[in-house]
Each structure stands twice: as C-alpha cells, then as structure tokens.
Amino acid sequence: MSDLRMAGIGMTSARTRDRLVQRLREQGIANLAVLDRIRNVPRHIFVDEALGSRAYEDTALPIGFGQTISQPYIVARMTEALLEGGGAENVLEVGTGCGYQTAVLAPLVTRLYTIERIQPLLARARSRGRRLALSWPLRCLLYQHDQPLTSRRPIL
C-alpha cells in the first residue's frame, strides 16, 4: 500500500476527513479524542479500493464475507459512549471486521482484545494494523466455534 494511498487524495484527502469530523460534531459527537481518531485513522484503507471514494461518507460499506464497516457516526458514538464512564481498562471488541473500530478505539483504552470469527477478515485487520504501525496493548483472537475462549489465555 503506497504512502499516497495512506495519506489520501481527492475524496480521501485530509479536507474530506475534516468535513466528516464536522458532520459528526453537528450530529452531537463532542469528545475531542474520538474526533481526532476519526480524522486521523485513514478509513479508506479499510475498504476495497473501488469504494475508497465513498470511505468518508457517513454510511456502512461492504468489506466482504457478508460484513460491513460501520458508519463513522456509529464508530464515533460507540467509542464516545465507552469513554464517558471514565478510563477504560480492559475492552473486548466482538467482531473485528476490517479493523477500523479497533484502530479508532485502541489508543484510547488501556488494553483492547478483539475477536473475529472470519479468519480472512482478521488477517486483513492485522495487516492493516501493521501497516498503520499501531503499537498498543492489542490482542487479536480468531473465534473457532469448536474451541471455547476459556481454553485460551484469559481475556479480561
């Protein structure tokens, strides 16, 4: 993935991201740390390149395997709601998907555990995390219906 793709141009540019953040403010999102994460996490790298021009619309988009990336307002509101109660220590995200919510949330909490049942989605999310050089206490787990989570290291 090129640096140009990471930075964004045209409909994925910083100006487009700023417009999204302004719309989220108008919809009631007030937490500055959340808005900063929404502005700085390049949502367009979490969707297929053909959908990149739509990445900063406030809408869910397909990511394959019958799944979608949540609309930015939902990601921002869920993150803001989690943080409203004070510092978040251990957080379990169920459904990693493409990893966008993970990338927004992880730097804002002490430890984040994310679990996904679709292996190719988890692999892509891990790859994106490495590409973004995300370095926080993050643990990604693949859920397998025949292997209970209790057989693994404790999550919380």
Contacts in CASP RR format, 6 or more apart in sequence:
PFRMAT RR
TARGET T0000
AUTHOR 0000-0000-0000
METHOD contacts of the structure
MODEL  1
MSDLRMAGIGMTSARTRDRLVQRLREQGIANLAVLDRIRNVPRHIFVDEA
LGSRAYEDTALPIGFGQTISQPYIVARMTEALLEGGGAENVLEVGTGCGY
QTAVLAPLVTRLYTIERIQPLLARARSRGRRLALSWPLRCLLYQHDQPLT
SRRPIL
1 45 0 8 1.000
1 131 0 8 1.000
5 44 0 8 1.000
5 45 0 8 1.000
5 49 0 8 1.000
6 42 0 8 1.000
6 45 0 8 1.000
6 131 0 8 1.000
7 13 0 8 1.000
7 14 0 8 1.000
7 42 0 8 1.000
8 14 0 8 1.000
8 42 0 8 1.000
8 44 0 8 1.000
10 16 0 8 1.000
10 53 0 8 1.000
11 52 0 8 1.000
11 53 0 8 1.000
11 54 0 8 1.000
11 55 0 8 1.000
11 56 0 8 1.000
12 42 0 8 1.000
12 44 0 8 1.000
12 52 0 8 1.000
12 53 0 8 1.000
12 55 0 8 1.000
12 56 0 8 1.000
14 39 0 8 1.000
16 56 0 8 1.000
17 38 0 8 1.000
17 39 0 8 1.000
17 40 0 8 1.000
17 43 0 8 1.000
17 56 0 8 1.000
18 39 0 8 1.000
19 56 0 8 1.000
20 38 0 8 1.000
20 39 0 8 1.000
20 56 0 8 1.000
20 58 0 8 1.000
20 72 0 8 1.000
21 35 0 8 1.000
21 38 0 8 1.000
21 39 0 8 1.000
23 58 0 8 1.000
24 35 0 8 1.000
24 38 0 8 1.000
24 58 0 8 1.000
24 72 0 8 1.000
24 73 0 8 1.000
24 76 0 8 1.000
25 35 0 8 1.000
27 73 0 8 1.000
29 35 0 8 1.000
29 38 0 8 1.000
29 73 0 8 1.000
29 76 0 8 1.000
29 77 0 8 1.000
29 80 0 8 1.000
30 80 0 8 1.000
31 79 0 8 1.000
31 80 0 8 1.000
31 83 0 8 1.000
31 84 0 8 1.000
33 83 0 8 1.000
33 108 0 8 1.000
34 76 0 8 1.000
34 79 0 8 1.000
34 80 0 8 1.000
34 83 0 8 1.000
34 104 0 8 1.000
34 108 0 8 1.000
35 76 0 8 1.000
37 79 0 8 1.000
37 103 0 8 1.000
37 104 0 8 1.000
37 105 0 8 1.000
37 107 0 8 1.000
37 108 0 8 1.000
38 72 0 8 1.000
38 75 0 8 1.000
38 76 0 8 1.000
38 104 0 8 1.000
41 100 0 8 1.000
41 103 0 8 1.000
41 104 0 8 1.000
41 132 0 8 1.000
42 132 0 8 1.000
43 55 0 8 1.000
43 56 0 8 1.000
43 69 0 8 1.000
43 72 0 8 1.000
43 100 0 8 1.000
44 52 0 8 1.000
44 55 0 8 1.000
44 56 0 8 1.000
45 128 0 8 1.000
45 131 0 8 1.000
45 132 0 8 1.000
46 55 0 8 1.000
46 63 0 8 1.000
46 69 0 8 1.000
46 98 0 8 1.000
46 99 0 8 1.000
46 100 0 8 1.000
46 103 0 8 1.000
46 128 0 8 1.000
47 54 0 8 1.000
47 55 0 8 1.000
47 61 0 8 1.000
47 62 0 8 1.000
47 63 0 8 1.000
47 69 0 8 1.000
47 98 0 8 1.000
48 62 0 8 1.000
48 63 0 8 1.000
51 61 0 8 1.000
51 62 0 8 1.000
54 61 0 8 1.000
55 61 0 8 1.000
56 72 0 8 1.000
58 71 0 8 1.000
58 72 0 8 1.000
58 73 0 8 1.000
59 71 0 8 1.000
60 68 0 8 1.000
60 69 0 8 1.000
60 70 0 8 1.000
60 71 0 8 1.000
60 74 0 8 1.000
61 68 0 8 1.000
61 69 0 8 1.000
62 68 0 8 1.000
63 69 0 8 1.000
63 97 0 8 1.000
63 98 0 8 1.000
63 121 0 8 1.000
64 121 0 8 1.000
65 118 0 8 1.000
65 120 0 8 1.000
65 121 0 8 1.000
67 97 0 8 1.000
67 98 0 8 1.000
67 118 0 8 1.000
67 121 0 8 1.000
69 97 0 8 1.000
69 98 0 8 1.000
69 100 0 8 1.000
70 78 0 8 1.000
70 100 0 8 1.000
70 101 0 8 1.000
75 100 0 8 1.000
75 101 0 8 1.000
75 104 0 8 1.000
76 104 0 8 1.000
78 101 0 8 1.000
79 101 0 8 1.000
79 104 0 8 1.000
79 105 0 8 1.000
79 108 0 8 1.000
82 88 0 8 1.000
82 91 0 8 1.000
82 105 0 8 1.000
82 109 0 8 1.000
83 108 0 8 1.000
87 109 0 8 1.000
87 110 0 8 1.000
88 108 0 8 1.000
88 109 0 8 1.000
88 110 0 8 1.000
89 109 0 8 1.000
89 110 0 8 1.000
89 111 0 8 1.000
90 110 0 8 1.000
90 111 0 8 1.000
90 113 0 8 1.000
90 155 0 8 1.000
90 156 0 8 1.000
91 105 0 8 1.000
91 109 0 8 1.000
91 111 0 8 1.000
91 112 0 8 1.000
91 113 0 8 1.000
92 113 0 8 1.000
92 114 0 8 1.000
92 115 0 8 1.000
92 155 0 8 1.000
92 156 0 8 1.000
93 101 0 8 1.000
93 102 0 8 1.000
93 105 0 8 1.000
93 112 0 8 1.000
93 113 0 8 1.000
93 114 0 8 1.000
93 115 0 8 1.000
94 115 0 8 1.000
95 114 0 8 1.000
95 115 0 8 1.000
95 116 0 8 1.000
95 117 0 8 1.000
96 102 0 8 1.000
96 114 0 8 1.000
96 115 0 8 1.000
96 116 0 8 1.000
96 121 0 8 1.000
96 122 0 8 1.000
96 125 0 8 1.000
96 140 0 8 1.000
97 116 0 8 1.000
97 118 0 8 1.000
97 121 0 8 1.000
97 122 0 8 1.000
97 125 0 8 1.000
98 121 0 8 1.000
98 124 0 8 1.000
98 125 0 8 1.000
98 128 0 8 1.000
99 114 0 8 1.000
99 124 0 8 1.000
99 125 0 8 1.000
99 128 0 8 1.000
99 129 0 8 1.000
102 112 0 8 1.000
102 114 0 8 1.000
102 125 0 8 1.000
102 138 0 8 1.000
103 128 0 8 1.000
103 129 0 8 1.000
103 132 0 8 1.000
103 134 0 8 1.000
105 112 0 8 1.000
106 112 0 8 1.000
106 134 0 8 1.000
106 136 0 8 1.000
106 138 0 8 1.000
107 134 0 8 1.000
107 136 0 8 1.000
110 137 0 8 1.000
111 137 0 8 1.000
111 138 0 8 1.000
111 139 0 8 1.000
112 136 0 8 1.000
112 137 0 8 1.000
112 138 0 8 1.000
112 139 0 8 1.000
113 138 0 8 1.000
113 139 0 8 1.000
113 141 0 8 1.000
113 155 0 8 1.000
113 156 0 8 1.000
114 125 0 8 1.000
114 138 0 8 1.000
114 139 0 8 1.000
114 140 0 8 1.000
114 141 0 8 1.000
115 140 0 8 1.000
115 141 0 8 1.000
115 142 0 8 1.000
115 143 0 8 1.000
115 149 0 8 1.000
116 122 0 8 1.000
116 125 0 8 1.000
116 140 0 8 1.000
116 141 0 8 1.000
116 142 0 8 1.000
116 143 0 8 1.000
117 142 0 8 1.000
117 143 0 8 1.000
117 144 0 8 1.000
117 145 0 8 1.000
119 142 0 8 1.000
122 140 0 8 1.000
122 142 0 8 1.000
125 140 0 8 1.000
126 140 0 8 1.000
139 155 0 8 1.000
141 149 0 8 1.000
141 152 0 8 1.000
141 155 0 8 1.000
143 149 0 8 1.000
149 155 0 8 1.000
END
